[in-house]
Amino acid sequence: PSIAREIRGRVEKILTAEGTYDKVGIPYDLNLDDFQGFFRGLQQLGKHVMIEMLQVDEDMIEEAFVIGRVVGMSKRSVAIMNYDDTGSWDTEPTIINYKHIKWVTFDSEYVNVFGKYVE
């Protein structure tokens, strides 16, 4: 506990010195107990997400990402209606197994700006 407090204190000091401390955090609650609850919360809030993942195809593993809105989830996966860099929606959602997720981004400038201009 004391190490965590020390680290938190250092991070707060750095962010305050940079003038970014007040930008840390989100103004709403999300369920962080499991992926299903987390993605359900983002879906209910209407948030677009970017998910960086490992794409596993037979003998090959590649890194990929999708950006769009959550359209469904289960105990093992999330369905994202992806859009491309021209702002066009895919015709089918991309299903991502939770175990392949590396990173989830939401409420970032990139995600919010591109989300505004999707057809």
C-alpha positions in Angstrom: 0.0 0.0 0.0 2.7 2.5 0.8 4.5 1.9 -2.5 1.2 2.5 -4.4 0.6 5.7 -2.5 4.2 6.8 -3.3 3.7 6.1 -7.0 0.3 7.8 -7.0 1.9 10.8 -5.3 4.7 11.0 -7.9 2.2 10.7 -10.8 0.0 13.4 -9.3 3.0 15.7 -8.9 4.0 15.2 -12.5 0.5 15.7 -13.9 0.0 18.8 -11.8 3.3 20.3 -12.9 2.3 19.7 -16.5 -1.2 21.2 -16.0 -3.0 18.0 -16.9 -4.1 16.6 -13.6 -7.6 17.9 -14.0 -8.0 16.0 -17.3 -7.3 12.6 -15.6 -10.2 10.3 -15.1 -13.7 10.0 -16.5 -16.9 11.7 -15.3 -19.0 8.5 -15.2 -18.8 5.1 -13.6 -17.9 2.0 -15.5 -18.1 -1.6 -14.3 -14.5 -2.8 -14.3 -15.2 -6.2 -12.8 -15.3 -8.0 -16.2 -15.1 -7.2 -19.9 -18.9 -7.8 -20.4 -19.9 -5.2 -17.8 -17.3 -2.8 -19.1 -18.4 -3.0 -22.7 -22.1 -2.9 -21.6 -21.4 0.4 -19.8 -19.7 1.9 -22.9 -22.5 0.8 -25.1 -25.1 2.3 -22.8 -23.1 5.6 -22.8 -23.0 5.5 -26.6 -19.2 5.7 -26.5 -17.1 4.7 -29.5 -14.1 2.6 -28.8 -10.8 1.6 -30.4 -9.7 -1.9 -29.6 -6.1 -3.0 -30.3 -6.0 -6.8 -30.5 -4.1 -9.8 -31.6 -5.6 -11.3 -34.7 -5.1 -15.1 -34.6 -5.4 -16.9 -37.9 -4.2 -20.6 -37.9 -0.4 -20.3 -37.7 -0.2 -16.5 -37.8 -0.6 -13.8 -35.2 -0.9 -10.2 -36.2 -1.7 -7.0 -34.4 -4.8 -5.1 -35.6 -7.4 -2.6 -34.4 -11.0 -1.7 -34.8 -12.7 1.5 -34.1 -16.5 1.9 -33.8 -19.4 1.3 -31.4 -20.2 -1.7 -29.2 -23.2 -3.6 -30.7 -23.1 -6.7 -28.5 -21.1 -8.7 -26.0 -21.1 -12.1 -24.4 -19.0 -13.8 -21.7 -16.2 -14.4 -24.1 -16.3 -11.7 -26.8 -17.5 -8.2 -27.8 -19.0 -7.2 -31.2 -17.9 -3.9 -32.6 -19.4 -2.2 -35.6 -16.2 -0.9 -37.2 -15.7 2.0 -39.5 -12.8 2.7 -41.8 -10.6 5.7 -42.3 -13.1 7.1 -44.8 -15.9 7.1 -42.3 -17.8 4.2 -43.8 -19.3 1.5 -41.6 -18.5 -2.2 -42.1 -21.5 -4.3 -43.1 -21.0 -6.8 -40.3 -19.7 -6.4 -36.8 -16.2 -7.6 -35.9 -16.3 -10.2 -33.1 -13.3 -9.9 -30.7 -12.5 -12.6 -28.2 -11.6 -10.9 -24.9 -8.4 -13.0 -24.6 -7.1 -11.3 -27.8 -7.6 -7.7 -26.5 -4.4 -5.8 -25.9 -5.8 -2.3 -25.3 -9.1 -0.4 -25.2 -9.3 3.3 -25.8 -12.4 5.5 -25.4 -13.0 9.2 -24.9 -9.7 10.0 -26.6 -9.4 12.9 -29.0 -8.8 10.5 -31.9 -11.8 8.3 -31.1 -14.2 11.2 -30.4 -13.2 13.3 -33.5 -13.5 10.4 -36.0 -16.7 9.2 -34.3 -18.3 12.6 -35.0 -17.8 12.3 -38.8 -18.9 8.7 -39.4 -21.7 8.5 -42.1 
